[in-house]
């Protein structure tokens, strides 16, 4: 892992792409009302290039982990196409309340906006856009005296809040979810990590695989569910 002077953690770097370890609770870009964001600090990640890198995709403010940046326009165009075609495999780790009875499966549940006043808040809606997520139980345990599970979630589509909405829809919401959790709480911390990306960036090489370490707030829960 490479560290910048201001502690932005860079997990991978080459001539075209950076993957940084996004901290939880930080927006990747300024919203309609402005405010600080990770993009404000991208000048620190130029590494000699005339332009700063730019986002190739997005992560929610409340999600930690692998965030892919393109280092120049050609790279951004290539990465954007790979994301659009679904060729970049993404795996998330989540700690969920309860958990499924089975060990793995597929969620196929279309999604739409909750309502026009809720902005990016989403819901499962049969008339919405297709949304699919594969899942696998990595471990089970007890967190704060209640059953919980450590899950690997892989979105096959890219809907806003997809993993959070799908998990809640299945009856095992992600712990700490301030919107879709069983006990929504604006002060809670989401237990969701963009754990792994696999990027087939170069035709003549194997896909680039990058993994992010679990954030501090998830460590105890992961250990309780079996992470050594």
N, C-alpha and C positions, 0 to 999 in steps of 0.2 A: 504494500500500500504506500502511495506517495502522499505526503502531507504538504499542503500549501502553508504559507506563513500564517494565514488566518484560519487554519484548521478545517478548510474544506477538504474532505478526504477524496482523493482520486484513486479509484479502484483499478482503472485501466486507461492507457493512453497510447495512441499510435498517430500516424500522420493524418488520419481521417476522423477519428472518433475518440471521445472521452466518455468514461462512465464514472460518475461521481456517486458518493454515498450520501444521499439526501437525508438531512436530519429531520426528525419528526417535528411537526408544528410550525414549519416554515413554508410559505407559499413559493412555488417555483417562478411565478411571474406576478406582477402587480395586478390586482383586480380593478373593477370599475371605480372603486373609491381610492385607488392608489395604495400606498404603504410599502414597506420594505419587502424584498423578495430575493431569492437566490440569484436571479438575473442581474441584480445590482452588483454582484461580485464576480461576474464572468470575466471581467478584464484581468483578473488574477490568474486566469486559466488559458491565456493566449500562448504561453510557452514559445515566444518568438514570432508568432504569426501576426500579420498586420491587423487582423480582425479578431474579435473575441468569439468564442464558440456560441452556439445557439441551441435551444431545446429541439430535440428530435421527437419528443413525445412529452407527456405530462404525468405527474403524480399528484394526488390529492395533498393538500396541506398536512393532513393528519397521517399520511403514509410515509414511512422511512424506506431507505434502500436504493437500489440501482436506478439511476437516472442517466439516460443516454443523451449526449450532446454531439452535434456535428461541428467539426472544427473549421469548415469553410462551406461555400455554397454547393459545390459539387458533392461533398460528403452529406450535406443536409438533404439534397435531392435524392441521393441513393438511400439514405436511411429512411426518409419519408416514404419512399416507394416500398421498401421492405416492411415497414409498419403497416402501410395501407393494404398490402397483399397478405398480411398475416404470417409472414415468414420469420419474424422474430419471436422466438418462444420466450414466454415470461412465466416465471413461477414465483408465487407469493407464499409466505408463511403467515398463518393467522392462528390466534388462540380464540376459540369459540366457546360459548356457553353450551353445556350439554354435549352435543355432537351427534352425528348420524349413527344409526344402528349398524349400517354396513361399513365396509372399509374403503370403498372407492365408488365413484359414479360420475354422472354427468347431469348438470342442471341445464335445462333447456326452457327458459322462461323469458319471453319478450319483455322489454322495458320501455317506459315512457316517462315524461316529466310528471311529477306529483300534481302540480298545478302551476299556472302561469306566475303566481306570486311567490313560489318557493324557489325560483331560480334553477339551480342545479340539482335540487332534491329530486329523487327518482322513485319509481314504484314498478312492480311487476304489473304488466298490462297486456292482455292478449292481443290488443290492437296496436301495440308498440313495435319498436324495432327488434329484430332477432337478437338474442343474447344467450350465449352458451359458456358454461364454465365447467371444466373437469376438476375433480377433487379427489384427494386421497388422505386418509387418516395416517399421520406419522406417529402419533402417540396419544395416550389418554391419561387423565389424572384428575386431581382435585385442586381447584384454585379458590381461595377464600371459602373453603368448606363446601364448595359446590362442584359437581362433575363438569369437566371441561375437556377439550380435545385440541391437539396441535395438528393443524391441517396444512396441506400443500394445495394451493388453488391456482389453476391456470386458465386465464380468460382466453377463449377462442374468438371472442369479439371484443370490441373496445368501447363499451358504453360507460358513460359517467357513473361512478360509484357502483360499477357492476358487481364486484365481489361482495361489497357490503350489503347491497340490496338482495343478491341471491342468497347469501348466508342467512340473512334475517328471514327471507321467504321460506327457507327450508326448516326454520325453527331452531337454528343454532347461530344466532347473531354473533358477530365478532365482538369480543370483550372490549369495553371502553369506547364503543362507537357512540359518539355524541348525538347522532341523528337517528340511526336505525337500530340501536341497541334495545334490549328488552327494558332497560331503565335509562333512557336518554339523559345525558348529563353533560352540559357544555364544558365542565371542568375535567372530564375524564380524558384519558389518553388512549388512542386507538391502537390495538394490538395487531397491526398489519405491517408486514415487511415485504418490500419488493426484493425477494431473496436472490433471484437468479435471472439473467438474460443470456440468450444464446443468439448471436448475431452472425448470419452468413454474409459477411461484408465483402469478402474477396472470393471470386469464383474459383481460384486455383488453390485455396487454402481451406482448412477445416474451419467451421464456425467458431467465432470468439465466444468463450464462455466466461462470464463474470459473476461473482457472488458477493453479496454484501453481508457483513456480520450482523447478528441481531442487536437491536438497540437496547440500551440498559434497562428500559422499563419492561421489556419482554423476557429478560433472562430468567427471573424467578419462575414465571409461569411456564416457560419452555422446560426448565429443569423439572418442574412438578409433573410435566407430561412426558418425561422420558429423555429429554435431550441431555446427553452426557457432557 
